[in-house]
Amino acid sequence: MVDRRLKLLDAAITVLGSGGIRALTHRAVDAAARLPAGSTSNLFRSRNALLEGVVDRIVERERAAWEELVTTTAPTTPAMLAEALADAARGAAGRHRDLTLARYSILLEAANHPSLRHKLSEGGARVRAWFLNWMRIAGSTDPEREAPLIMNHFTGLVLHQLANPDPGFGPTAEITELVPRVIRPRSPEEPS
């Protein structure tokens, strides 16, 4: 049952990523999962139940991607942080494209569904905590103020790439210019 549930939710993410929110139907998920008709509706009786399941799975997969990233990267300078973010942007617009598009589709849907918004906020809080820690390690003296500046720019870069794909997508130069301007190094007179 668990394997079938995950297979259906991953198929739903693929449907969202390739066709948007309107493409997400029980029948489309069955087809994408290559399971018999009615499989999705047996586990997710309503569209809202399916949407909530998809949000849980998106959060789970994004958390796994971030955990992988934070266990392999510890950016101790703004330049290292910029490179890690550039890698993450390439991944979000590349190998995790469907997941990223599904997240953006669900974010728009969450504007009218408070329960989805709540689930996304909870999942996002964990990623935000990791990013704030990266900011501190990289030398930020005010990560609460500086992190949104960088993450909102990152989100915009990825969204632009998804909406207007550029085969030569290279976010490194732009992110490398931005991050050191936002993260101000602590002056020798400032207490640590």
C-alpha positions as CSV (number, residue, x, y, z in Angstrom):
1,M,0.0,0.0,0.0
2,V,2.8,2.5,0.9
3,D,4.7,1.8,-2.3
4,R,1.5,2.3,-4.4
5,R,0.8,5.5,-2.5
6,L,4.2,6.9,-3.1
7,K,4.1,5.8,-6.8
8,L,0.8,7.7,-7.2
9,L,2.0,10.8,-5.5
10,D,5.2,10.8,-7.5
11,A,3.1,10.4,-10.6
12,A,0.9,13.3,-9.5
13,I,4.1,15.5,-9.1
14,T,5.0,14.5,-12.7
15,V,1.6,15.4,-13.9
16,L,1.7,18.8,-12.1
17,G,5.2,19.4,-13.4
18,S,4.4,18.7,-17.0
19,G,0.8,19.9,-17.2
20,G,0.1,22.3,-14.3
21,I,-2.7,22.3,-11.8
22,R,-5.5,21.8,-14.4
23,A,-3.9,18.6,-15.6
24,L,-4.0,17.0,-12.1
25,T,-6.9,14.6,-12.2
26,H,-7.3,11.1,-10.7
27,R,-7.4,9.6,-14.2
28,A,-4.2,11.5,-15.3
29,V,-2.3,10.3,-12.2
30,D,-3.5,6.7,-12.8
31,A,-2.1,6.9,-16.3
32,A,1.2,8.5,-15.3
33,A,1.7,5.8,-12.6
34,R,0.7,3.1,-15.1
35,L,-1.8,1.7,-12.6
36,P,-5.4,0.6,-13.3
37,A,-8.1,3.3,-13.5
38,G,-9.5,4.1,-10.1
39,S,-6.2,3.5,-8.3
40,T,-5.8,7.1,-7.3
41,S,-9.4,7.6,-6.3
42,N,-9.2,4.5,-4.1
43,L,-6.5,6.2,-2.0
44,F,-7.4,9.8,-2.4
45,R,-11.2,10.1,-2.6
46,S,-11.4,13.8,-3.4
47,R,-9.3,16.3,-5.3
48,N,-8.5,18.0,-1.9
49,A,-7.2,14.7,-0.5
50,L,-5.0,14.3,-3.6
51,L,-3.7,17.8,-3.3
52,E,-2.9,17.4,0.4
53,G,-1.1,14.1,-0.4
54,V,0.9,15.8,-3.1
55,V,1.9,18.7,-0.8
56,D,3.1,16.1,1.8
57,R,5.1,14.3,-0.9
58,I,6.6,17.6,-2.3
59,V,7.7,18.6,1.1
60,E,9.2,15.1,1.8
61,R,11.1,15.1,-1.5
62,E,12.4,18.7,-1.1
63,R,13.5,17.9,2.4
64,A,15.4,14.9,1.1
65,A,17.1,17.0,-1.6
66,W,18.1,19.7,1.0
67,E,19.3,17.1,3.4
68,E,21.5,15.6,0.7
69,L,22.8,19.1,-0.1
70,V,23.5,20.1,3.5
71,T,25.3,16.8,4.3
72,T,27.6,17.3,1.3
73,T,28.1,21.1,1.5
74,A,29.1,23.5,4.3
75,P,29.7,26.9,2.7
76,T,32.0,28.8,5.0
77,T,32.3,31.9,2.8
78,P,29.9,34.0,0.7
79,A,31.6,32.7,-2.4
80,M,31.1,29.1,-1.3
81,L,27.5,29.8,-0.5
82,A,27.0,31.4,-3.9
83,E,28.4,28.3,-5.6
84,A,26.1,26.0,-3.5
85,L,23.1,28.1,-4.5
86,A,24.1,28.1,-8.1
87,D,24.2,24.3,-8.0
88,A,20.9,24.2,-6.3
89,A,19.4,26.5,-8.9
90,R,20.7,24.2,-11.7
91,G,19.2,21.2,-9.9
92,A,15.8,22.9,-9.3
93,A,15.5,23.8,-13.0
94,G,17.1,20.6,-14.3
95,R,16.9,17.2,-12.6
96,H,14.2,18.3,-10.1
97,R,12.3,20.3,-12.8
98,D,9.0,18.5,-12.3
99,L,9.2,18.8,-8.5
100,T,9.9,22.5,-8.7
101,L,7.1,23.1,-11.2
102,A,4.8,21.1,-9.1
103,R,5.7,23.1,-6.0
104,Y,5.0,26.4,-7.9
105,S,1.7,25.0,-9.1
106,I,0.7,24.0,-5.6
107,L,1.9,27.4,-4.2
108,L,-0.6,29.1,-6.5
109,E,-3.3,26.7,-5.5
110,A,-2.5,27.2,-1.8
111,A,-3.6,30.8,-2.1
112,N,-7.2,29.5,-2.0
113,H,-6.6,26.5,0.3
114,P,-5.4,27.4,3.8
115,S,-4.7,23.7,4.6
116,L,-2.3,23.5,1.7
117,R,-0.7,26.8,2.7
118,H,-0.2,25.5,6.2
119,K,1.5,22.3,5.1
120,L,3.8,24.2,2.7
121,S,4.7,26.7,5.4
122,E,5.6,23.9,7.8
123,G,7.8,22.2,5.2
124,G,9.4,25.5,4.1
125,A,10.3,26.4,7.7
126,R,12.7,23.4,7.8
127,V,14.4,24.5,4.6
128,R,14.5,28.1,5.9
129,A,16.2,26.9,9.1
130,W,18.9,25.1,7.1
131,F,19.4,28.1,4.9
132,L,19.7,30.5,7.9
133,N,22.3,28.2,9.3
134,W,24.2,28.3,6.0
135,M,24.0,32.1,6.1
136,R,25.5,32.2,9.6
137,I,28.3,29.8,8.6
138,A,29.1,31.9,5.5
139,G,29.5,35.0,7.7
140,S,26.1,36.7,7.8
141,T,25.7,38.9,10.8
142,D,21.9,39.3,10.1
143,P,20.6,36.1,8.4
144,E,17.0,37.0,9.2
145,R,17.3,40.1,7.1
146,E,19.7,38.9,4.5
147,A,18.3,35.4,3.7
148,P,15.1,36.5,2.1
149,L,17.0,38.8,-0.2
150,I,19.1,35.9,-1.5
151,M,16.3,33.3,-1.5
152,N,13.8,35.5,-3.2
153,H,16.4,36.2,-5.9
154,F,17.1,32.5,-6.2
155,T,13.4,31.7,-6.5
156,G,13.1,34.3,-9.3
157,L,16.0,32.9,-11.2
158,V,14.6,29.4,-11.1
159,L,11.1,30.5,-11.9
160,H,12.4,32.5,-14.9
161,Q,14.4,29.5,-16.2
162,L,11.4,27.2,-15.8
163,A,9.1,29.7,-17.6
164,N,11.6,30.7,-20.3
165,P,14.1,27.8,-20.6
166,D,17.5,28.8,-21.7
167,P,19.7,25.9,-22.7
168,G,22.7,27.8,-21.5
169,F,21.2,28.5,-18.0
170,G,24.1,29.6,-15.9
171,P,23.1,31.2,-12.6
172,T,26.6,31.2,-11.1
173,A,27.7,34.7,-12.2
174,E,24.6,36.4,-11.1
175,I,24.4,34.6,-7.7
176,T,28.1,35.1,-7.2
177,E,27.7,38.8,-7.6
178,L,24.7,39.0,-5.4
179,V,25.6,37.0,-2.3
180,P,28.8,38.9,-1.2
181,R,26.9,42.2,-1.7
182,V,24.1,40.9,0.7
183,I,26.2,39.1,3.3
184,R,28.2,41.8,4.9
185,P,31.3,40.6,6.7
186,R,31.6,41.3,10.4
187,S,33.9,44.2,11.0
188,P,36.8,43.6,13.5
189,E,35.2,46.0,16.0
190,E,31.8,44.1,16.0
191,P,31.4,41.5,18.7
192,S,30.8,37.9,17.5
